[in-house]
Amino acid sequence: MASTIADCTDLFRKKLFGKTGKISEKTLEMHLGLYAIQVRRAKKLLSSIEEEDLPSDERVDGSLFRARKLDLSYCLSAAKSHELYFHMLGGGGGSPQGALREWIDRDFGSLDGFLRELRATALASDSWAWTCLDQASGRLINLLGDPRGAVPFWGSSPLLAIDMEDHAFLLDFGWDREAYLDALLGQIDWESVGRLLPLL
Protein backbone atom coordinates (compact mmCIF):
# COMPACT_ATOMS: atom_id res chain seq x y z
CA MET A 1 0.00 0.00 0.00
CA ALA A 2 1.46 3.37 -1.01
CA SER A 3 1.97 6.02 1.65
CA THR A 4 -0.56 8.86 1.68
CA ILE A 5 1.34 11.08 4.13
CA ALA A 6 1.64 14.54 2.56
CA ASP A 7 4.39 17.12 3.07
CA CYS A 8 2.72 20.56 3.34
CA THR A 9 5.95 22.54 3.78
CA ASP A 10 5.46 24.73 0.70
CA LEU A 11 1.84 25.51 1.59
CA PHE A 12 2.81 26.58 5.11
CA ARG A 13 5.73 28.65 3.82
CA LYS A 14 3.38 30.58 1.51
CA LYS A 15 0.80 31.03 4.26
CA LEU A 16 3.18 32.17 6.99
CA PHE A 17 6.15 34.10 5.68
CA GLY A 18 5.79 37.76 6.56
CA LYS A 19 2.79 37.08 8.82
CA THR A 20 4.19 35.79 12.12
CA GLY A 21 5.37 38.95 13.84
CA LYS A 22 8.26 38.31 16.22
CA ILE A 23 8.57 34.69 15.10
CA SER A 24 11.19 35.15 12.39
CA GLU A 25 11.36 33.62 8.93
CA LYS A 26 14.67 32.04 9.95
CA THR A 27 12.92 30.22 12.80
CA LEU A 28 10.02 29.25 10.53
CA GLU A 29 12.37 27.90 7.87
CA MET A 30 14.22 25.78 10.44
CA HIS A 31 10.93 24.64 11.98
CA LEU A 32 9.46 23.71 8.61
CA GLY A 33 12.63 21.75 7.87
CA LEU A 34 12.18 19.70 11.03
CA TYR A 35 8.54 19.04 10.09
CA ALA A 36 9.58 17.89 6.59
CA ILE A 37 12.09 15.46 8.13
CA GLN A 38 9.33 13.98 10.32
CA VAL A 39 7.07 13.52 7.29
CA ARG A 40 9.84 11.87 5.24
CA ARG A 41 10.76 9.63 8.17
CA ALA A 42 7.12 8.59 8.67
CA LYS A 43 6.78 7.70 4.97
CA LYS A 44 9.97 5.65 5.03
CA LEU A 45 8.95 3.82 8.21
CA LEU A 46 5.48 3.06 6.90
CA SER A 47 6.90 1.64 3.67
CA SER A 48 9.46 -0.51 5.48
CA ILE A 49 6.82 -1.88 7.89
CA GLU A 50 4.48 -2.73 5.00
CA GLU A 51 7.22 -4.47 3.01
CA GLU A 52 8.54 -6.76 5.76
CA ASP A 53 7.08 -9.92 7.22
CA LEU A 54 5.74 -9.71 10.77
CA PRO A 55 8.00 -11.21 13.42
CA SER A 56 6.87 -14.35 15.18
CA ASP A 57 5.03 -13.83 18.48
CA GLU A 58 8.02 -14.79 20.59
CA ARG A 59 10.26 -12.29 18.76
CA VAL A 60 8.08 -9.14 18.86
CA ASP A 61 9.64 -7.79 22.09
CA GLY A 62 12.86 -6.00 21.25
CA SER A 63 12.35 -6.52 17.53
CA LEU A 64 13.07 -4.07 14.73
CA PHE A 65 9.31 -4.16 14.03
CA ARG A 66 8.62 -2.80 17.54
CA ALA A 67 11.26 -0.07 17.18
CA ARG A 68 9.84 1.00 13.83
CA LYS A 69 6.29 1.11 15.18
CA LEU A 70 7.41 3.32 18.09
CA ASP A 71 9.30 5.62 15.72
CA LEU A 72 6.32 5.77 13.34
CA SER A 73 3.99 6.73 16.21
CA TYR A 74 6.33 9.54 17.24
CA CYS A 75 6.92 10.84 13.71
CA LEU A 76 3.22 10.87 12.81
CA SER A 77 2.26 12.55 16.10
CA ALA A 78 4.97 15.19 15.67
CA ALA A 79 4.09 15.82 12.01
CA LYS A 80 0.37 16.19 12.70
CA SER A 81 0.98 18.45 15.69
CA HIS A 82 3.28 20.62 13.58
CA GLU A 83 0.60 20.84 10.88
CA LEU A 84 -1.86 22.14 13.48
CA TYR A 85 0.75 24.58 14.77
CA PHE A 86 1.50 26.02 11.33
CA HIS A 87 -2.21 26.03 10.43
CA MET A 88 -3.08 28.33 13.35
CA LEU A 89 -0.22 30.81 12.87
CA GLY A 90 -0.31 33.97 10.77
CA GLY A 91 -3.45 35.64 12.05
CA GLY A 92 -3.77 39.38 12.32
CA GLY A 93 -4.84 39.40 15.94
CA GLY A 94 -8.45 39.99 16.83
CA SER A 95 -10.60 37.34 18.40
CA PRO A 96 -12.50 34.20 17.40
CA GLN A 97 -16.01 34.57 16.04
CA GLY A 98 -19.13 32.44 15.62
CA ALA A 99 -19.42 28.97 17.13
CA LEU A 100 -15.79 28.89 18.22
CA ARG A 101 -16.21 32.04 20.32
CA GLU A 102 -19.47 30.76 21.77
CA TRP A 103 -17.83 27.50 22.84
CA ILE A 104 -14.79 29.27 24.29
CA ASP A 105 -17.04 31.56 26.34
CA ARG A 106 -19.17 28.62 27.46
CA ASP A 107 -16.29 26.34 28.49
CA PHE A 108 -13.79 28.93 29.83
CA GLY A 109 -16.02 31.85 30.83
CA SER A 110 -14.35 34.25 28.39
CA LEU A 111 -11.68 34.50 25.71
CA ASP A 112 -9.30 35.89 28.33
CA GLY A 113 -9.99 32.90 30.58
CA PHE A 114 -9.30 30.51 27.71
CA LEU A 115 -6.04 32.22 26.75
CA ARG A 116 -4.85 32.31 30.36
CA GLU A 117 -5.42 28.58 30.78
CA LEU A 118 -3.91 27.75 27.37
CA ARG A 119 -0.84 29.85 28.21
CA ALA A 120 -0.45 28.14 31.61
CA THR A 121 -0.86 24.71 29.97
CA ALA A 122 1.82 25.55 27.41
CA LEU A 123 4.23 26.84 30.07
CA ALA A 124 3.74 23.60 32.02
CA SER A 125 4.76 21.56 28.96
CA ASP A 126 8.19 20.73 27.59
CA SER A 127 6.72 19.55 24.33
CA TRP A 128 3.17 20.37 23.14
CA ALA A 129 -0.04 22.04 24.27
CA TRP A 130 -3.28 21.49 22.37
CA THR A 131 -6.83 22.75 22.45
CA CYS A 132 -9.16 19.88 21.59
CA LEU A 133 -12.87 19.30 21.31
CA ASP A 134 -13.90 16.27 23.36
CA GLN A 135 -16.49 14.56 21.18
CA ALA A 136 -18.11 12.72 24.10
CA SER A 137 -18.84 15.78 26.26
CA GLY A 138 -18.90 18.36 23.46
CA ARG A 139 -16.59 20.70 25.41
CA LEU A 140 -13.24 22.29 24.68
CA ILE A 141 -10.25 21.26 26.78
CA ASN A 142 -6.59 22.29 26.89
CA LEU A 143 -4.11 19.40 27.08
CA LEU A 144 -0.35 19.12 27.32
CA GLY A 145 1.97 16.50 25.89
CA ASP A 146 4.90 15.21 27.92
CA PRO A 147 6.93 13.29 26.97
CA ARG A 148 7.10 14.47 23.37
CA GLY A 149 5.53 11.28 21.99
CA ALA A 150 2.30 11.83 23.91
CA VAL A 151 -0.83 12.66 21.93
CA PRO A 152 -4.22 14.17 22.82
CA PHE A 153 -6.66 11.71 24.30
CA TRP A 154 -8.78 9.50 22.07
CA GLY A 155 -12.17 10.75 20.90
CA SER A 156 -11.04 14.36 20.63
CA SER A 157 -10.65 16.68 17.67
CA PRO A 158 -7.56 18.91 17.99
CA LEU A 159 -8.13 22.53 16.97
CA LEU A 160 -4.78 24.15 17.67
CA ALA A 161 -1.32 23.18 18.84
CA ILE A 162 1.51 25.09 20.50
CA ASP A 163 5.05 23.78 20.13
CA MET A 164 7.00 24.29 23.37
CA GLU A 165 10.22 22.56 22.35
CA ASP A 166 13.35 24.72 22.17
CA HIS A 167 13.46 24.90 18.37
CA ALA A 168 10.17 26.84 18.32
CA PHE A 169 11.48 29.87 20.23
CA LEU A 170 15.21 29.76 21.00
CA LEU A 171 16.47 31.75 17.97
CA ASP A 172 13.98 34.59 18.45
CA PHE A 173 13.37 34.69 22.19
CA GLY A 174 16.31 32.92 23.83
CA TRP A 175 15.01 31.11 26.91
CA ASP A 176 12.11 33.55 27.38
CA ARG A 177 9.24 31.12 26.82
CA GLU A 178 6.75 33.67 28.17
CA ALA A 179 7.70 36.23 25.48
CA TYR A 180 7.38 33.53 22.81
CA LEU A 181 3.89 32.62 24.03
CA ASP A 182 2.79 36.25 24.20
CA ALA A 183 3.92 36.75 20.60
CA LEU A 184 2.31 33.52 19.41
CA LEU A 185 -1.03 33.97 21.17
CA GLY A 186 -1.30 37.48 19.74
CA GLN A 187 -1.32 36.27 16.16
CA ILE A 188 -3.51 33.15 16.12
CA ASP A 189 -5.41 32.70 12.85
CA TRP A 190 -8.80 32.27 14.51
CA GLU A 191 -10.60 31.80 11.20
CA SER A 192 -8.41 28.79 10.37
CA VAL A 193 -8.92 27.36 13.87
CA GLY A 194 -12.69 27.84 13.59
CA ARG A 195 -12.79 25.89 10.32
CA LEU A 196 -11.51 22.83 12.18
CA LEU A 197 -14.45 22.88 14.60
CA PRO A 198 -16.51 19.77 13.77
CA LEU A 199 -20.25 19.96 13.33
CA LEU A 200 -21.91 18.15 16.24
KEKE-3310 file (N, C-alpha, C; in steps of 0.2 Angstrom, whole numbers, plus 5000, padded with zeros to 4 digits):
npx = (5004:5003:5011:5001:5005:5006:5017:5017:5025:5028:5016:5013:5024:5021:5009:5013:5025:5031:5020:5020:5024:5035:5040:5052:5057:5068:5067:5055:5059:5068:5060:5050:5058:5062:5049:5047:5057:5051:5040:5045:5052:5042:5035:5045:5046:5034:5033:5043:5038:5027:5032:5040:5040:5029:5036:5038:5028:5035:5046:5043:5045:5057:5061:5065:5054:5045:5053:5052:5038:5036:5044:5037:5025:5029:5034:5023:5014:5021:5022:5009:5005:5013:5008:4995:5000:5007:4996:4988:4995:4999:4989:4980:4978:4965:4950:4942:4927:4909:4904:4915:4919:4908:4909:4921:4918:4908:4914:4926:4923:4927:4936:4948:4949:4951:4963:4972:4972:4976:4989:4995:4995:5003:5015:5018:5022:5034:5034:5022:5006:4989:4973:4958:4943:4932:4924:4914:4909:4907:4914:4927:4944:4960:4975:4991:5007:5018:5029:5037:5032:5018:5001:4985:4970:4960:4946:4945:4945:4958:4961:4970:4988:5002:5019:5031:5044:5062:5066:5056:5057:5069:5079:5073:5069:5077:5079:5067:5052:5040:5039:5039:5027:5018:5019:5015:5002:4996:4994:4986:4978:4962:4951:4956:4957:4944:4938:4941:4933:4922:4906:4893)
npy = (4994:5011:5025:5038:5050:5067:5080:5096:5107:5118:5124:5129:5138:5148:5152:5158:5166:5182:5185:5182:5190:5192:5180:5174:5173:5165:5156:5150:5144:5134:5127:5122:5114:5104:5098:5093:5083:5074:5070:5064:5054:5047:5042:5034:5024:5019:5013:5003:4995:4990:4982:4972:4955:4950:4949:4933:4928:4926:4934:4947:4957:4968:4968:4974:4977:4982:4993:5001:5003:5011:5022:5027:5030:5041:5050:5052:5058:5070:5076:5078:5087:5097:5102:5107:5117:5126:5128:5136:5148:5165:5174:5190:5195:5200:5192:5176:5171:5168:5151:5145:5155:5156:5143:5144:5154:5148:5137:5141:5153:5166:5173:5178:5170:5158:5160:5162:5150:5142:5147:5144:5130:5128:5133:5124:5113:5103:5100:5099:5109:5108:5113:5105:5097:5088:5075:5067:5074:5086:5098:5110:5108:5110:5103:5095:5089:5078:5065:5070:5061:5059:5060:5069:5065:5050:5051:5064:5080:5089:5106:5117:5119:5121:5122:5119:5115:5118:5122:5130:5142:5147:5154:5166:5171:5168:5160:5164:5159:5164:5176:5172:5164:5175:5182:5173:5169:5181:5182:5172:5163:5164:5162:5151:5141:5140:5134:5121:5116:5104:5099:5096)
npz = (5000:4995:5003:5010:5016:5017:5013:5018:5018:5008:5006:5019:5020:5011:5017:5029:5029:5032:5040:5054:5064:5078:5077:5068:5050:5049:5060:5056:5044:5048:5057:5049:5041:5050:5052:5039:5039:5048:5042:5030:5037:5043:5031:5026:5036:5037:5024:5025:5036:5030:5020:5025:5033:5047:5063:5072:5086:5098:5096:5095:5106:5108:5095:5078:5071:5082:5086:5075:5074:5086:5082:5071:5077:5085:5074:5066:5075:5079:5066:5063:5074:5071:5059:5064:5072:5062:5054:5063:5064:5059:5060:5060:5073:5084:5088:5091:5081:5079:5081:5087:5096:5104:5110:5117:5126:5133:5139:5145:5151:5146:5133:5137:5149:5143:5135:5146:5153:5142:5140:5152:5152:5141:5146:5156:5149:5141:5128:5119:5118:5117:5111:5111:5105:5115:5109:5116:5127:5121:5124:5125:5128:5136:5133:5138:5131:5137:5139:5123:5114:5117:5114:5111:5120:5116:5105:5103:5095:5088:5088:5089:5091:5101:5100:5111:5112:5112:5099:5093:5099:5103:5094:5092:5104:5114:5130:5134:5137:5140:5133:5120:5120:5122:5110:5101:5104:5102:5088:5083:5070:5070:5061:5053:5064:5068:5057:5059:5068:5072:5066:5077)
capx = (5000:5007:5010:4997:5007:5008:5022:5014:5030:5027:5009:5014:5029:5017:5004:5016:5031:5029:5014:5021:5027:5041:5043:5056:5057:5073:5065:5050:5062:5071:5055:5047:5063:5061:5043:5048:5060:5047:5035:5049:5054:5036:5034:5050:5045:5027:5035:5047:5034:5022:5036:5043:5035:5029:5040:5034:5025:5040:5051:5040:5048:5064:5062:5065:5047:5043:5056:5049:5031:5037:5047:5032:5020:5032:5035:5016:5011:5025:5020:5002:5005:5016:5003:4991:5004:5007:4989:4985:4999:4998:4983:4981:4976:4958:4947:4938:4920:4904:4903:4921:4919:4903:4911:4926:4915:4904:4919:4931:4920:4928:4942:4953:4950:4953:4970:4976:4973:4980:4996:4998:4996:5009:5021:5019:5024:5041:5034:5016:5000:4984:4966:4954:4936:4931:4918:4909:4906:4905:4917:4934:4949:4967:4979:4998:5010:5025:5035:5035:5028:5012:4996:4979:4967:4956:4939:4945:4947:4962:4959:4976:4993:5008:5025:5035:5051:5067:5067:5051:5057:5076:5082:5070:5067:5082:5075:5061:5046:5034:5039:5037:5019:5014:5020:5012:4995:4994:4993:4982:4973:4956:4947:4958:4955:4937:4936:4942:4928:4917:4899:4890)
capy = (5000:5017:5030:5044:5055:5073:5086:5103:5113:5124:5128:5133:5143:5153:5155:5161:5170:5189:5185:5179:5195:5192:5173:5176:5168:5160:5151:5146:5140:5129:5123:5119:5109:5098:5095:5089:5077:5070:5068:5059:5048:5043:5038:5028:5019:5015:5008:4997:4991:4986:4978:4966:4950:4951:4944:4928:4931:4926:4939:4954:4961:4970:4967:4980:4979:4986:5000:5005:5006:5017:5028:5029:5034:5048:5054:5054:5063:5076:5079:5081:5092:5103:5104:5111:5123:5130:5130:5142:5154:5170:5178:5197:5197:5200:5187:5171:5173:5162:5145:5144:5160:5154:5137:5146:5158:5143:5132:5145:5159:5171:5173:5179:5164:5153:5161:5162:5143:5139:5149:5141:5124:5128:5134:5118:5108:5104:5098:5102:5110:5107:5114:5099:5096:5081:5073:5064:5079:5092:5103:5111:5106:5111:5097:5096:5083:5076:5066:5072:5056:5059:5063:5071:5059:5047:5054:5072:5083:5095:5113:5121:5116:5125:5119:5121:5113:5124:5124:5134:5149:5149:5159:5173:5173:5165:5156:5168:5156:5168:5181:5168:5163:5181:5184:5168:5170:5187:5181:5166:5164:5161:5159:5144:5137:5139:5129:5114:5114:5099:5100:5091)
capz = (5000:4995:5008:5008:5021:5013:5015:5017:5019:5003:5008:5026:5019:5008:5021:5035:5028:5033:5044:5061:5069:5081:5076:5062:5045:5050:5064:5053:5039:5052:5060:5043:5039:5055:5050:5033:5041:5052:5036:5026:5041:5043:5025:5025:5041:5034:5018:5027:5039:5025:5015:5029:5036:5054:5067:5076:5092:5103:5094:5094:5110:5106:5088:5074:5070:5088:5086:5069:5076:5090:5079:5067:5081:5086:5069:5064:5081:5078:5060:5064:5078:5068:5054:5067:5074:5057:5052:5067:5064:5054:5060:5062:5080:5084:5092:5087:5080:5078:5086:5091:5102:5109:5114:5121:5132:5137:5142:5149:5154:5142:5129:5142:5153:5139:5134:5152:5154:5137:5141:5158:5150:5137:5150:5160:5145:5138:5122:5116:5121:5112:5112:5108:5107:5117:5106:5120:5131:5117:5127:5123:5134:5134:5135:5137:5129:5140:5135:5117:5110:5120:5110:5114:5122:5110:5105:5103:5088:5090:5085:5088:5094:5103:5101:5117:5112:5111:5092:5092:5101:5105:5090:5092:5111:5119:5135:5137:5134:5141:5127:5114:5120:5121:5103:5097:5106:5099:5081:5081:5064:5073:5056:5052:5069:5068:5052:5061:5073:5069:5067:5081)
cpx = (5004:5006:5006:4999:5009:5013:5019:5018:5029:5021:5010:5019:5025:5012:5007:5021:5028:5023:5014:5024:5034:5044:5046:5055:5062:5071:5060:5053:5065:5066:5051:5052:5063:5054:5044:5052:5056:5042:5039:5051:5048:5034:5039:5048:5039:5029:5038:5043:5030:5026:5039:5038:5035:5033:5035:5033:5031:5046:5049:5044:5055:5066:5062:5058:5044:5046:5053:5042:5032:5039:5041:5026:5022:5032:5028:5013:5015:5023:5013:5001:5008:5012:4998:4994:5004:5001:4986:4989:4997:4992:4985:4979:4968:4956:4943:4930:4916:4904:4909:4921:4914:4905:4916:4923:4911:4909:4924:4929:4921:4934:4948:4955:4953:4961:4974:4977:4977:4988:4999:4999:5002:5015:5023:5022:5031:5040:5028:5010:4995:4977:4962:4947:4935:4924:4912:4906:4904:4909:4924:4938:4956:4971:4987:5001:5017:5024:5032:5032:5020:5007:4990:4975:4962:4949:4939:4947:4951:4961:4965:4981:4999:5014:5029:5042:5056:5067:5062:5052:5065:5079:5080:5069:5072:5078:5069:5054:5040:5033:5036:5029:5015:5014:5015:5004:4992:4992:4991:4978:4966:4951:4949:4956:4948:4934:4937:4937:4923:4910:4896:4883)
cpy = (5006:5022:5036:5050:5061:5078:5092:5109:5119:5128:5132:5139:5149:5156:5160:5166:5178:5190:5183:5184:5193:5185:5174:5170:5163:5155:5147:5141:5133:5124:5119:5113:5103:5095:5091:5083:5072:5067:5062:5053:5044:5039:5033:5023:5015:5010:5002:4992:4987:4981:4972:4961:4952:4947:4939:4931:4931:4931:4946:4959:4962:4969:4974:4982:4984:4993:5004:5007:5011:5023:5031:5033:5041:5052:5057:5059:5070:5080:5082:5087:5098:5106:5109:5117:5128:5133:5136:5148:5159:5174:5185:5199:5196:5194:5182:5173:5167:5157:5144:5149:5158:5148:5139:5150:5153:5139:5135:5151:5165:5169:5173:5173:5159:5154:5160:5154:5140:5141:5145:5133:5123:5129:5128:5112:5109:5102:5101:5104:5110:5110:5109:5100:5089:5080:5070:5069:5085:5098:5104:5110:5108:5106:5098:5089:5082:5069:5068:5068:5056:5063:5065:5064:5057:5051:5061:5074:5089:5101:5117:5117:5121:5121:5122:5119:5119:5126:5130:5141:5152:5154:5166:5176:5171:5160:5159:5165:5160:5173:5178:5166:5169:5183:5179:5168:5176:5187:5175:5167:5160:5159:5152:5139:5135:5134:5122:5112:5110:5101:5094:5090)
cpz = (5000:5001:5006:5013:5016:5016:5013:5018:5015:5005:5014:5025:5016:5012:5027:5034:5028:5037:5051:5066:5072:5080:5069:5056:5045:5054:5060:5048:5043:5055:5054:5041:5044:5054:5044:5034:5044:5047:5032:5030:5042:5037:5024:5030:5039:5029:5021:5031:5035:5021:5019:5032:5044:5058:5070:5083:5098:5101:5093:5099:5108:5099:5084:5072:5076:5087:5080:5071:5081:5087:5074:5071:5083:5080:5066:5069:5080:5072:5060:5068:5075:5063:5058:5069:5068:5054:5056:5067:5059:5054:5062:5068:5080:5089:5088:5087:5080:5083:5090:5097:5107:5113:5119:5127:5136:5142:5147:5152:5150:5138:5133:5146:5149:5137:5140:5153:5149:5138:5147:5156:5146:5141:5155:5156:5142:5131:5118:5120:5116:5115:5108:5110:5108:5114:5111:5124:5127:5120:5125:5130:5132:5137:5134:5135:5132:5141:5128:5112:5112:5115:5114:5115:5116:5111:5105:5096:5090:5085:5084:5093:5095:5104:5106:5117:5110:5104:5090:5094:5102:5101:5091:5099:5116:5123:5137:5134:5135:5135:5121:5114:5119:5114:5099:5098:5103:5091:5079:5075:5066:5067:5054:5057:5069:5063:5054:5066:5070:5070:5071:5080)
residu = (MET:ALA:SER:THR:ILE:ALA:ASP:CYS:THR:ASP:LEU:PHE:ARG:LYS:LYS:LEU:PHE:GLY:LYS:THR:GLY:LYS:ILE:SER:GLU:LYS:THR:LEU:GLU:MET:HIS:LEU:GLY:LEU:TYR:ALA:ILE:GLN:VAL:ARG:ARG:ALA:LYS:LYS:LEU:LEU:SER:SER:ILE:GLU:GLU:GLU:ASP:LEU:PRO:SER:ASP:GLU:ARG:VAL:ASP:GLY:SER:LEU:PHE:ARG:ALA:ARG:LYS:LEU:ASP:LEU:SER:TYR:CYS:LEU:SER:ALA:ALA:LYS:SER:HIS:GLU:LEU:TYR:PHE:HIS:MET:LEU:GLY:GLY:GLY:GLY:GLY:SER:PRO:GLN:GLY:ALA:LEU:ARG:GLU:TRP:ILE:ASP:ARG:ASP:PHE:GLY:SER:LEU:ASP:GLY:PHE:LEU:ARG:GLU:LEU:ARG:ALA:THR:ALA:LEU:ALA:SER:ASP:SER:TRP:ALA:TRP:THR:CYS:LEU:ASP:GLN:ALA:SER:GLY:ARG:LEU:ILE:ASN:LEU:LEU:GLY:ASP:PRO:ARG:GLY:ALA:VAL:PRO:PHE:TRP:GLY:SER:SER:PRO:LEU:LEU:ALA:ILE:ASP:MET:GLU:ASP:HIS:ALA:PHE:LEU:LEU:ASP:PHE:GLY:TRP:ASP:ARG:GLU:ALA:TYR:LEU:ASP:ALA:LEU:LEU:GLY:GLN:ILE:ASP:TRP:GLU:SER:VAL:GLY:ARG:LEU:LEU:PRO:LEU:LEU)
# end
